[in-house]
């Protein structure tokens, strides 16, 4: 997904859904991982979020500066709303997918634009920066390099800056 498509999508979402979608891009976290986040999972001074009981177990996710800002806002809203058990987001996975689908249609974006595509986009962007497979696996939470290869969509131009 391009940066322009992401902006268009975010502009058509409610503030809470936009926060979730932008977090998906910034962290490469799965929808289920984002929705399980609690205030106790966040170590924002260290720029780390703990994913508890994710698809591949428990892991620590390194956070971009923007992801840290987004999570501070989510934490503020959760505390203000006295969220149940400190959960950051009180929405269902289906509601997130439905909101993305509706926003995509309102924005006139291609039907291939989906929330999970942001995970591919972030992993590809991290790979383009020159991260090695071990580093990408920390960002993505993948357990093997075959998964990393499926998610990082690189071509020869993407690695030119690394060979000189």
N, C-alpha and C positions, 0 to 999 in steps of 0.2 A: 504494500500500500504506500502510495506516495505521501509526502508531507502535506501536499495540497488536499488530497483526499481525506487525510486524517483531520485537517482543519475543518473541511466541509462537514464531515461526520460529527465532530465535536460541537459545531455550531447548531446542529439540529437536535441535540440531546438535552435532557434536563441536567441541571448542575450535578446531581448525584451520579447519573449515568455517565456524564462526560468525565467525571473524576475516575470512575471505574475503567472506562475505555482508555483514558490517557495513561492510567497506571498499567494497564495491560501492555501498552506500547513501551512505556519507560522501563518496565521491569522484566518483560518477557514471561510474566507469570500467567498461569492458566486461570481461566475464569473461576474455577472452583477454589483455587489457592487464594485469589483476591477476596472472594466472598467469605472465606474462613478466617481472614485476618481479624485480630482483636487488638485492643490497645496494649495488651501484655506482650504481643508479638513484636512490637516496634522498639527498636533501639536507634532512634533517629540521630542522636549525637554521634553514633558510630556509623550511621548510614547503612544499617542492616535491618532486614525484616526476617523474622523466623516464620517459615511455612511449616505448620504442624500437620502431620498426617496428609501430606500431598500425594500425588500419584506415585511418586517414587520415594515415599517416606518423608522424613523431616529434613529440612535443609535451611540454610541461611542464604538470603538473597541480598547481593550487594545493590545499593540504591544509587541512582543518579541524583544529582542535585535537584532536578525537577521532581523526581519521584519522592524525594524527601519532603519537598514543599507540598506536594499533593497529599502525602500521608499525614503531614501536620494538620492540613485542612480537614481531612477525613477524621482525624483524632479529635479535633476541636468540635466538629459537628456531632460525633458520637457521644462525647462527654456532655455537650449541651442538650442532646436529646435523651440522655440517660439510657444509652443503648443497652440492650439485654446482654449480660455477661461481657460487656466491653466490646461487642462486635462492632466493627467499623461500618459495615453495610448490612442493612436489614432488607435485602431484596433477594428474590429467588434467581437461580441461574437462568430459568426460562424468561423471567422479566428482563434480564440484561440482554439476552439474545433477541427478544422481541423488540426492545427499544433500539438496538443496533439496526435491525432489519427495517424498522419504520423510519429511522433517521437516514439510513442509506437510500431508501426510496424517495424521501422528501428532498434529499440532496441531489437526486438524479445520478447516483453512483451505480457502477456495474454491480450486478447481483453476486459477483465473486467477492465483494467486499464484506468480510465477516470479522467478528471479534478475534477469532483464532489466527486470522491472517496477520494480526499485529505481532503475534509471537514470532512468526516467520520473519517479519520485517525487522524486528529488533535483533534477532539472532543473526540475520544477514548483515545488518549494519555493524554489529559487534565484530563479525568475521572480517568485514571490509576494513576495519580499523587495525587488523593485524593480530587479533587475539588468537592464541593457539587453541587446539581442541580442548585441552584440559581447562583453560580459562573459560571457554564458551560453555563447557559443561557445568561450571559453577554458576554462570549467569542463567543458563536455561533449565538446570535441574535434570538434564539427561544423564543417563547412566552409561551410555556407550556412544562411540563415535559414529556409528551408523545413523543414529537419530540426528546427531549434529549435521551430518552430511545431507539428510533429508530436509532439514530446516534452513540451512545456510545456502542460499542461492547465489553462488559466486561465478564469475567468469574471468577470463584472462585479464581484462582491463582492471578488474577489482584488485588484483595483486601486483600490478606494475610498480606501485610505489614501494613495495616491499623488496623488490629484487635488485635495486641499485644501491 
